Amino acid sequence: MKEKFLRPLFFVPALVLLAAFVIYPVVNTVWLSFLSPDGNFVALDNYADVLSQQEMVDLRGFQRGFPYGALIHNFMWLVIHLPLTVLAGLALAILLRGVRGGSIIKSIVFLGMVTPMIVGGIILRFMFDGSIGIVPGIARLFGGSPETLTAYPETALLSLILGSLWLWVPFGMVLYSAGLETIPSEVYEAAMIDGAKPLSMFFNITFPLLRPITEVVVTMTFLWDLKIFDVVYAATMGGPGGASNVLALQMYFYAFRKFDFNSAAVVACVLMLLTTAVAAPMMIRSAREAR
Amino acid sequence: MRRKGLTQVSRDSLAWLIGLVWIIPFLGIFMAAIRPLGEIIHGWWRFESFTPTLRNFIAAWNHPAAPLSQGIVNSLKVAVPGTVVPLLVAAIAAYGFARFKFAIKTYLFLTIVMLMTIPQQMIAVPIFQIMRNLGLVDTPLGLVLVHSAWGIPWILFFMRNFLTTLPIEVEEAARVDGASDLRVFFQIVLPMCIPALVSSAVLQFMWVWNDFFLALILIYSPDKLLATQRIPLLRGMYHIDWGILTAGTMLVMLAPILVFAFLQRYYVRGMVGWVSK
């Protein structure tokens, strides 16, 4: 029984690492966001200041087009990328289930997941390049203009958002595929005997049973869209003229280009508020379930 | 029945069309990497002349400003310990959470799980200062420590879920025979955890290998840059040298693709396992 005193040692290495390299820096960043550059406590002044900067929110965008500011760009990312990812992931999972060679296609689609995002950004830039890229190449077949899509303010952000479907839809597909396998075929057989049509089977059986998966896919995609950095860094560096800037990149610019650590801390805290608010319900639920 | 056969054919072709769409970008960088720039400048899909060459790969490998050979070695120096350390540390703690009883256990566990939602931007500025004070800025060890800490919450969560599915009887029998907690963990529990450990290792390795942001902040000497950090440096000064850049991206992707090819099952299980039970 003397042994029991040693049990805290099981937690010590993990807690020390977390305290030193996660919790302390996080608290420090929150604190920094309340300080002026010369170290005085200014409460929420920095937040008011940063959120009124053009880099963050640029309302003139609604009259003249891009840029709209990093915060609004991230929201655009969410509005466009999130629903398309969920729908495409589910559609692919259902389609590939009953198809010859479906597992091979799944492996191909899944390659996008293991690609480093910095490489993903380069590949998107490559796909959208005016002379060498295939997207303008196809557009040219239909009489479009052969421009580099990531180099123009009007198209830069939208190209990245739509292009990044290629990188992230695989995540939804994998989760939905695993979810579909857990639905017993008897459920469908029973419904078929009752004369259910395929479409009503989808809305009354498949989709409700996949609800937990949908929650996970939506939450993780939310986080992915909010935290997007490498792809934009490699493809456009937030350009041209800030037209594809996002929060994580703006935080990097504040901290390591302008050395304005307080503004950088504000952007990081805004980002954390958003991610935590979105992810907390899922995390708490899955931790409870696992108990 | 005939109609069913027809829909099957159209489903098959639609599926393969989608597979094609997904592989075209990879095909594109492959074509750009193995051909001279002059041949692909009007589109890599044109084959009026086709002279495959390894020149771009060699140029990226020995690039004067950012040789990828060095970058890949540097990345391994971070990714291997950055996988092993958090795996061990988190597995030990996960065992504690799965088996021991103590007052604040649930709250402690929830707190650690919640750390998963924090974006890396939240530690960027202080972590640089901490590492500078420790003398670990611009060293592989500093980055390994940050990746280890960063990997603990999700590995711990994943391992604990796995541990709760293991039968407890074997452990109890060993305890009756007088084995200590540590012995039970290392000799009985750890070997049973191997599938879960492999899944965690695969995901953590990919995560660390593919990381760009933390490396960007902590490593800056040209000879210490990791593989992912060298990719943007291969672009070229005045125009983008697509040949070298695409060859470089393929070299950097080699490690994750090999891991994926051989351990796909574990990768998928890890990905599915920690988000849904």
Interface residues (C-beta under 8 A of the other chain):
Chain A: E3 L6 R7 F10 F11 P13 A14 L15 L17 L18 A20 F21 V22 I23 Y24 P25 V26 N28 T29 L32 L92 L95 L96 G98 V99 R100 G101 G102 I104 I105 S107 I108 V109 F110 L111 G112 M113 V114 T115 P116 M117 I118 V119 I122 I123 R125 F126 M127 D129 S131 I132 G133 I134 G137 W166 F171 V174 L175 A178 G179 P212 I213 V216 M220 L223 L226 K227 F229 D230 Y233 A234 L247 A248 M251 Y252 A255 F256 F261 A264 A265 V267 A268 C269 L271 M272 T275 T276 V278 A279 A280 M283 I284 S286 A287 E289 A290 R291
Chain B: Q8 R11 D12 L14 A15 W16 I18 G19 W22 I23 I24 P25 F26 G28 I29 A32 I40 I41 H42 G43 W44 W45 P86 V89 A90 I92 A93 Y95 G96 F100 F102 T106 L108 F109 L110 I112 V113 M114 L115 M116 T117 I118 P119 Q120 Q121 M122 I123 A124 V125 P126 I127 I130 L145 V146 S148 A149 W150 I152 P153 L156 F157 R160 N161 T164 S180 D181 L182 F185 M206 W209 N210 F212 F213 L216 I217 T228 I231 P232 I240 W242 L245 T246 T249 V252 M253 P256 I257 V259 F260 Q264 Y267 V268 M271 V272 V275 S276 K277
